[in-house]
């Protein structure tokens, strides 16, 4: 599970920020499951921000690498999932542009 994989890195000082859809806005599954997952991530020290309409499937690592594709990092795998790794500053910058509103909120110290 993602939490176990990243929890050690988080304890070493790596900041983990997860932006995900509000449980009631997810179009499948049980909202209670998603709420429990969010609680588990928070308990592990991750910062979790919920949104209604931000739906992107990517991860930015160390501002250098972006993993992106159809894979939902918080959901079950699907036979059609794909994931691409890019070490291209332009790819990171493109994904980072979508996160700027979130980064602004985090830097302002707003808790979520």
Kinemage of the C-alpha trace (Angstrom):
@kinemage 1
@onewidth
@group {chain A} dominant
@subgroup {mainchain}
@vectorlist {calphas} color= white
{ca unk a 1} P 0.000 0.000 0.000
{ca unk a 2} L 1.157 3.522 -0.780
{ca unk a 3} L 1.020 4.618 2.858
{ca unk a 4} L 3.468 1.951 4.035
{ca unk a 5} L 5.788 2.640 1.104
{ca unk a 6} L 5.953 6.385 1.775
{ca unk a 7} L 5.618 6.491 5.556
{ca unk a 8} L 9.323 5.771 6.098
{ca unk a 9} L 10.323 8.560 3.726
{ca unk a 10} L 7.918 10.932 5.463
{ca unk a 11} L 9.529 10.116 8.826
{ca unk a 12} L 12.899 11.024 7.250
{ca unk a 13} L 11.571 14.515 6.567
{ca unk a 14} L 10.079 14.163 3.098
{ca unk a 15} L 6.816 16.094 2.919
{ca unk a 16} L 3.991 14.039 1.432
{ca unk a 17} L 1.021 16.028 0.136
{ca unk a 18} L -1.978 14.194 -1.283
{ca unk a 19} L -4.626 16.100 -3.228
{ca unk a 20} L -7.697 13.974 -3.783
{ca unk a 21} L -11.426 14.159 -4.375
{ca unk a 22} L -13.831 14.525 -1.452
{ca unk a 23} L -15.318 11.148 -0.480
{ca unk a 24} L -18.848 12.194 -1.446
{ca unk a 25} L -17.632 13.313 -4.890
{ca unk a 26} L -16.027 9.992 -5.834
{ca unk a 27} L -18.232 8.351 -8.433
{ca unk a 28} L -17.686 4.789 -7.229
{ca unk a 29} L -17.142 2.820 -4.050
{ca unk a 30} L -18.153 3.590 -0.504
{ca unk a 31} L -17.544 7.116 0.846
{ca unk a 32} L -16.741 5.542 4.232
{ca unk a 33} L -13.828 3.655 2.668
{ca unk a 34} L -12.388 6.870 1.228
{ca unk a 35} L -12.797 8.703 4.566
{ca unk a 36} L -10.953 5.886 6.331
{ca unk a 37} L -8.138 6.031 3.753
{ca unk a 38} L -7.806 9.806 4.251
{ca unk a 39} L -7.657 9.306 8.035
{ca unk a 40} L -4.940 6.661 7.621
{ca unk a 41} L -2.873 9.005 5.449
{ca unk a 42} L -3.238 11.832 7.975
{ca unk a 43} L -2.280 9.480 10.827
{ca unk a 44} L 0.871 8.589 8.891
{ca unk a 45} L 1.762 12.302 8.765
{ca unk a 46} L 0.699 13.002 5.193
{ca unk a 47} L -0.992 16.289 4.392
{ca unk a 48} L -4.317 15.559 2.718
{ca unk a 49} L -6.251 18.202 0.825
{ca unk a 50} L -9.724 17.408 -0.419
{ca unk a 51} L -11.231 18.965 -3.511
{ca unk a 52} L -14.410 18.498 -5.516
{ca unk a 53} L -13.093 18.921 -9.023
{ca unk a 54} L -9.319 18.423 -9.097
{ca unk a 55} L -8.838 15.034 -10.716
{ca unk a 56} L -5.346 14.394 -12.005
{ca unk a 57} L -3.380 11.160 -11.885
{ca unk a 58} L 0.250 12.031 -11.292
{ca unk a 59} L 2.957 12.259 -8.666
{ca unk a 60} L 5.802 14.787 -8.599
{ca unk a 61} L 8.932 13.612 -6.805
{ca unk a 62} L 11.673 15.990 -5.669
{ca unk a 63} L 10.562 18.535 -8.298
{ca unk a 64} L 12.512 16.425 -10.807
{ca unk a 65} L 10.427 13.390 -11.738
{ca unk a 66} L 6.777 13.060 -12.651
{ca unk a 67} L 4.841 9.814 -12.877
{ca unk a 68} L 1.579 10.201 -14.781
{ca unk a 69} L -1.035 8.199 -16.623
{ca unk a 70} L -4.410 6.612 -16.079
{ca unk a 71} L -3.486 4.865 -12.822
{ca unk a 72} L -5.325 6.117 -9.762
{ca unk a 73} L -2.710 6.085 -6.983
{ca unk a 74} L -5.353 5.763 -4.252
{ca unk a 75} L -7.528 3.122 -5.831
{ca unk a 76} L -7.355 -0.476 -6.960
{ca unk a 77} L -5.364 -1.330 -10.022
{ca unk a 78} L -7.071 -1.931 -13.319
{ca unk a 79} L -5.874 -4.020 -16.246
{ca unk a 80} L -5.907 -0.896 -18.445
{ca unk a 81} L -3.802 1.255 -16.082
{ca unk a 82} L -0.710 2.856 -17.485
{ca unk a 83} L 2.003 4.951 -15.901
{ca unk a 84} L 4.802 6.926 -17.532
{ca unk a 85} L 7.936 8.229 -15.802
{ca unk a 86} L 9.423 11.500 -17.026
{ca unk a 87} L 12.588 13.223 -15.878
{ca unk a 88} L 11.770 16.204 -18.041
{ca unk a 89} L 11.668 19.634 -16.350
{ca unk a 90} L 8.906 20.695 -18.771
{ca unk a 91} L 6.712 17.738 -17.791
{ca unk a 92} L 7.235 18.520 -14.098
{ca unk a 93} L 6.496 22.193 -14.732
{ca unk a 94} L 3.310 21.361 -16.631
{ca unk a 95} L 1.991 19.167 -13.806
{ca unk a 96} L 3.190 21.653 -11.205
{ca unk a 97} L 1.092 24.416 -12.808
{ca unk a 98} L -2.042 22.479 -11.869
{ca unk a 99} L -0.851 22.303 -8.267
{ca unk a 100} L -0.028 25.996 -7.814
{ca unk a 101} L -3.380 26.863 -6.176
{ca unk a 102} L -2.836 23.983 -3.748
{ca unk a 103} L 0.761 25.003 -3.050
{ca unk a 104} L -0.400 28.561 -2.316
{ca unk a 105} L -2.883 27.276 0.240
{ca unk a 106} L -0.235 25.091 1.887
{ca unk a 107} L 2.319 27.924 2.027
{ca unk a 108} L -0.315 30.190 3.581
{ca unk a 109} L -0.505 27.718 6.439
{ca unk a 110} L -4.141 26.786 5.919
{ca unk a 111} L -4.828 23.462 7.565
{ca unk a 112} L -6.902 20.869 5.853
